[in-house]
Structures are given as C-alpha cells and as structure tokens.
Amino acid sequence: QVQLVESGGGLVQPGGSLRLSCAGSGFTFSSYAMRWYRQAPGKERELVSTISSIGGTTNYADSVKGRFTMSRDNAKNTVYLQMNSLKPEDTAVYYCNAVNFRYNYWGQGTQVTVSS
C-alpha cells in the first residue's frame, strides 16, 4: 500500500517558522523525485519546491526562494520543508508529491495558516 503522509502544519504568526514532514511507504522512496505543492483559498495548486532523488538538487518557486528549504532523508523515507519568515500569503494546504518516470503519488495535505 503506497502512502504519503504529511505532518507539521499548523497556525503560526507572520515571521514565524514551521517544518513540514512527508513520510513515504510502500514504494522505493529513493527512486523518486519529491515535490511540495500548495493550494491557497481561491487559487490553483502551485508548485513550491522540488528535490532530486538523492537530494543533490533543489528548486524553489520565486515566491518562497530564500525562505523555504527542502531536504530529504532517504534512510527515513521522509522529505522535509523548512519554512521560515512566513507570510500570510503562505497560507495554504501543502501537499507532498512523489514522482518517477512511471508513477505519481500524492499525500492528503497538511494545513498551514499564517495569521496574527
């Protein structure tokens, strides 16, 4: 059974930090590139960041560059998104996505709310 389970979301004040985690199971985690997406109220799903299968290459949307850092620990089958200097416009449901040439798996999402 393939699963991706996000955790770490919550309510944080502007300027604060959160660390999201996504734990994978039921597939060969180290063979997949990983992505974080988010979907804010009234907006389409947006690609936030990507990381290569062994973690050597990361890419970020312009809106989060310099504030968010993606990493992975293949020994733990887990990918992370460290979010610093959070802004109200970062409020969204954040989704974990695993991709290789054949398969595309999604988690259920975790809510991040940035508000004073």
N, C-alpha and C positions, 0 to 999 in steps of 0.2 A: 504494500500500500504506500503510494507516494504521498508525502506530506511536506508542506512548508508552513511553519507556524511562526508568526511574528509576535514579538513582545516588546515591552519597554515604552510604549506610548503613554500619554497622559497629559495633564494640564501643567503648563509651565508659563512663567511670566516672560514678557519680552526681554531679550538679552540673556535668557537662561539657556540651559543645555539639557539635552536628552540623548540617550544612547539606545537605539533600536537594535534588536537581535532578530535573526531569522534562522531557525533550526530546520534542516532538511533531513529526511529519512526516506528509505525505500528506493533510492537511486544512487548512482555513483556521483556523489557530490563534487568531487574534484575534477570531473569531466565536463562540468557546466560553468559557463559564464553566468554571473549573477547580476541582477539589476534591481534597483529600487525605483518604484513609481509612486506617485501620489495623485490623489484626486480631491480637489477642494470643492466646497459647495458651489454649484453653478458653473463649474469649469470641467473641461475634458481631462482625462487622465494624462499626466505629464511624466516623462522620463526624468528622474532625478540624478541617477548615477549608475555607473556600470563598473564591474571589476572582472578581469580575466580569470581563467580557471585556477591558476596558481597564485593569483593576487599581484602579479607584476605590473599590471597596467590598470589605472583607474581613469574615469572620465566623469565630468560633472556638468550639469546644466549651469548656464551662466548665472541663474538666479540664486544658486547655492554655493558657487565656487568661492573658496576661501573660508567658508563657514562650516561646511559638511565634509566629513571624511569617511570613505567606505573602506572596509577591510574584511578579510575572511580568515578563518581558521579551519582548514580542511580536516585536521585531526579531530575537530569537534563538529564537523558538518554544519558550521554556523557562519553566517555573514552578518556584519555589523554596519550601522550607520551612526556615526557620532555627529550630532547636530549641536553646534554652538552658535551663539549670538542670534538666537531665534527671533523671528519677526512674526507679527500677526498673520502675514500673508503665507507663512509656512503651515498654517492650519490646514489639515487635510487628513484623509485616511491614507496611510502609507502601506504599500503592497510590495512584497518580495516576489521575485520572478527568477526562475532558473531556466536557462536556455542552452541547448546544443543544436547540432545540425538536424536532429530529428524530433526532439521533444521540447515542450514549453509548459512549465508548471507554475502555478500561482498559489500564493497564500491567501488567507482570508482578510488580511489587513489589520492594522492597528491605528487607533485614532490618536492624532497629535493635535492638541489645541494650545495655541499661544495667545494668551489674553491676560490683561491686568485686572 
